[in-house]
Amino acid sequence: MAQLEYRIPWRLVAFALLFCSTIALGRYLTLASHSGPPTFWPASGLYFAFLFVSPRREWPALFGIALFSWLLGHTLSSVPFNLLLVPIWIIKSLTFALGVLLFQWLDRLAGKHSHLKILAFVAVGGLITPLLGALLTVPMTSFIHNQDPLMTIRYQFVSNSLGILVVAPLFI
């Protein structure tokens, strides 16, 4: 009888620990003197980068690990659980996946032209992905945080955009 070998996916374990930690600490990254929404959300950059470098066959596992880590990170930072967090996560994950697929496609089209790759990254990672995620989740996030929808879009867009633009290049 053949024995199956099981290997621990250390890369995914490292992602889970980093992602959970950045979420737990991320709420303290606000520029305001009072506690408010974070101005910079490094977890977005980490998630975007890990999707980019991971084979698509690992994406379902990455989605599950990220959801668990996201909920755990919020719990560790004393964010009260709300059932709406799950559909928000699903929508954000789908927008990130679409953003990564679009960036990978543009990256292949750019070929060896590094300036085009940088423009594609800024357009997709810094503009399209965070804006789409903010627009699609605004009804739920503004309800949870009891905020004006336009203010919610602004906070979501800016914090996720900065997170992707600053953190993702470190891992890609």
C-alpha positions in Angstrom: 0.0 0.0 0.0 1.4 3.4 -1.0 1.7 6.0 1.7 0.6 9.5 0.9 3.1 12.2 1.8 1.6 15.3 3.3 3.6 18.6 3.1 2.8 21.6 5.1 2.3 24.6 2.8 4.6 27.0 4.8 4.0 29.8 2.3 0.2 29.7 3.1 0.9 29.5 6.9 3.2 32.5 6.6 0.5 34.4 4.7 -2.1 33.5 7.3 0.1 34.8 10.2 1.2 38.0 8.3 -2.4 38.7 7.1 -4.0 38.2 10.5 -1.3 40.4 12.2 -1.6 43.2 9.7 -5.4 43.3 10.1 -5.1 43.2 13.9 -2.6 46.1 13.9 -4.1 47.9 10.8 -6.8 49.7 12.7 -4.2 51.8 14.4 -2.8 53.1 11.1 -4.9 56.3 11.1 -3.6 59.8 10.6 -6.4 61.4 12.6 -5.8 62.3 16.2 -8.9 60.3 17.2 -9.6 56.7 16.4 -11.2 56.3 13.0 -10.9 54.3 9.8 -7.3 53.5 8.9 -5.7 55.7 6.3 -3.4 52.9 5.2 -4.4 49.2 5.0 -1.3 47.0 4.4 -3.4 43.8 4.4 -4.8 44.8 1.0 -1.3 44.9 -0.5 -0.4 41.6 1.1 -3.5 39.9 -0.2 -3.1 41.4 -3.7 0.6 40.3 -3.8 -0.1 36.8 -2.6 -2.8 36.3 -5.1 -0.4 37.6 -7.8 2.4 35.2 -6.9 0.2 32.1 -6.1 -0.9 29.6 -8.8 -4.6 29.9 -9.5 -5.1 26.3 -8.2 -4.2 27.6 -4.7 -6.6 30.5 -4.8 -9.5 28.7 -3.2 -7.3 27.7 -0.3 -5.9 31.3 -0.1 -9.5 32.7 -0.1 -10.5 30.4 2.8 -7.3 31.1 4.8 -7.7 34.9 4.2 -11.3 34.9 5.3 -10.4 33.1 8.6 -7.4 35.3 9.1 -9.4 38.4 8.4 -12.2 37.5 10.9 -9.6 36.5 13.5 -7.6 39.7 12.9 -10.7 41.8 13.4 -11.6 39.9 16.6 -8.1 40.4 18.0 -8.4 44.1 17.4 -11.8 44.2 19.2 -13.9 44.9 16.1 -17.3 43.4 16.9 -18.4 40.6 14.6 -21.1 41.5 12.1 -22.6 38.9 9.7 -22.2 41.5 6.9 -18.4 41.0 7.2 -18.7 37.7 5.3 -20.4 39.1 2.1 -18.0 42.1 2.2 -15.1 39.7 2.3 -16.5 37.7 -0.6 -17.0 40.8 -2.7 -13.5 42.2 -1.8 -11.9 38.8 -2.6 -13.6 38.7 -6.0 -12.6 42.3 -6.9 -9.0 41.5 -5.8 -9.0 38.3 -7.9 -10.3 40.2 -10.9 -7.7 42.9 -10.3 -4.9 40.4 -10.2 -6.1 38.7 -13.3 -6.3 42.0 -15.2 -2.9 43.0 -13.9 -1.4 39.7 -15.0 -2.9 40.1 -18.4 -1.6 43.6 -18.8 1.8 42.5 -17.4 2.0 39.9 -20.2 1.0 42.5 -22.8 3.6 44.9 -21.6 6.4 42.4 -22.3 9.8 43.8 -21.4 8.6 47.4 -21.1 8.9 48.0 -17.4 7.4 51.5 -17.6 4.2 50.0 -19.0 4.2 47.3 -16.2 4.4 50.1 -13.6 1.6 52.0 -15.2 -0.5 48.9 -15.3 0.2 48.2 -11.6 -0.7 51.7 -10.6 -3.9 51.7 -12.7 -5.1 48.3 -11.6 -3.7 48.0 -8.1 -4.0 51.7 -7.1 -7.2 52.7 -8.9 -9.4 50.0 -10.4 -9.3 47.3 -7.8 -9.8 49.5 -4.7 -12.4 51.7 -6.3 -14.4 48.7 -7.5 -14.2 47.0 -4.1 -15.3 50.3 -2.3 -18.2 50.9 -4.7 -19.5 47.3 -4.4 -19.3 47.1 -0.6 -20.4 50.6 0.3 -24.0 49.8 1.3 -22.8 47.2 3.8 -19.7 49.0 5.1 -21.5 52.3 5.6 -24.3 50.5 7.5 -21.8 48.7 9.8 -19.8 51.8 10.5 -22.8 54.1 10.5 -21.0 56.4 8.1 -22.0 58.5 5.1 -21.6 56.4 2.0 -19.4 58.9 0.2 -17.1 59.0 3.2 -17.0 55.2 3.3 -16.0 55.0 -0.3 -13.3 57.6 0.3 -11.9 55.7 3.3 -12.1 52.3 1.6 -10.6 53.5 -1.6 -7.7 55.5 -0.1 -6.7 52.9 2.5 -6.8 49.9 0.1 -5.1 51.8 -2.7 -2.2 52.9 -0.4 -2.0 49.4 1.0 -1.7 47.8 -2.5 0.7 50.5 -3.9 3.1 50.4 -0.9 3.0 46.8 0.3 2.4 44.6 -2.8 5.6 45.6 -4.6 7.6 44.2 -1.6 6.2 40.7 -2.3 5.8 40.7 -6.1 
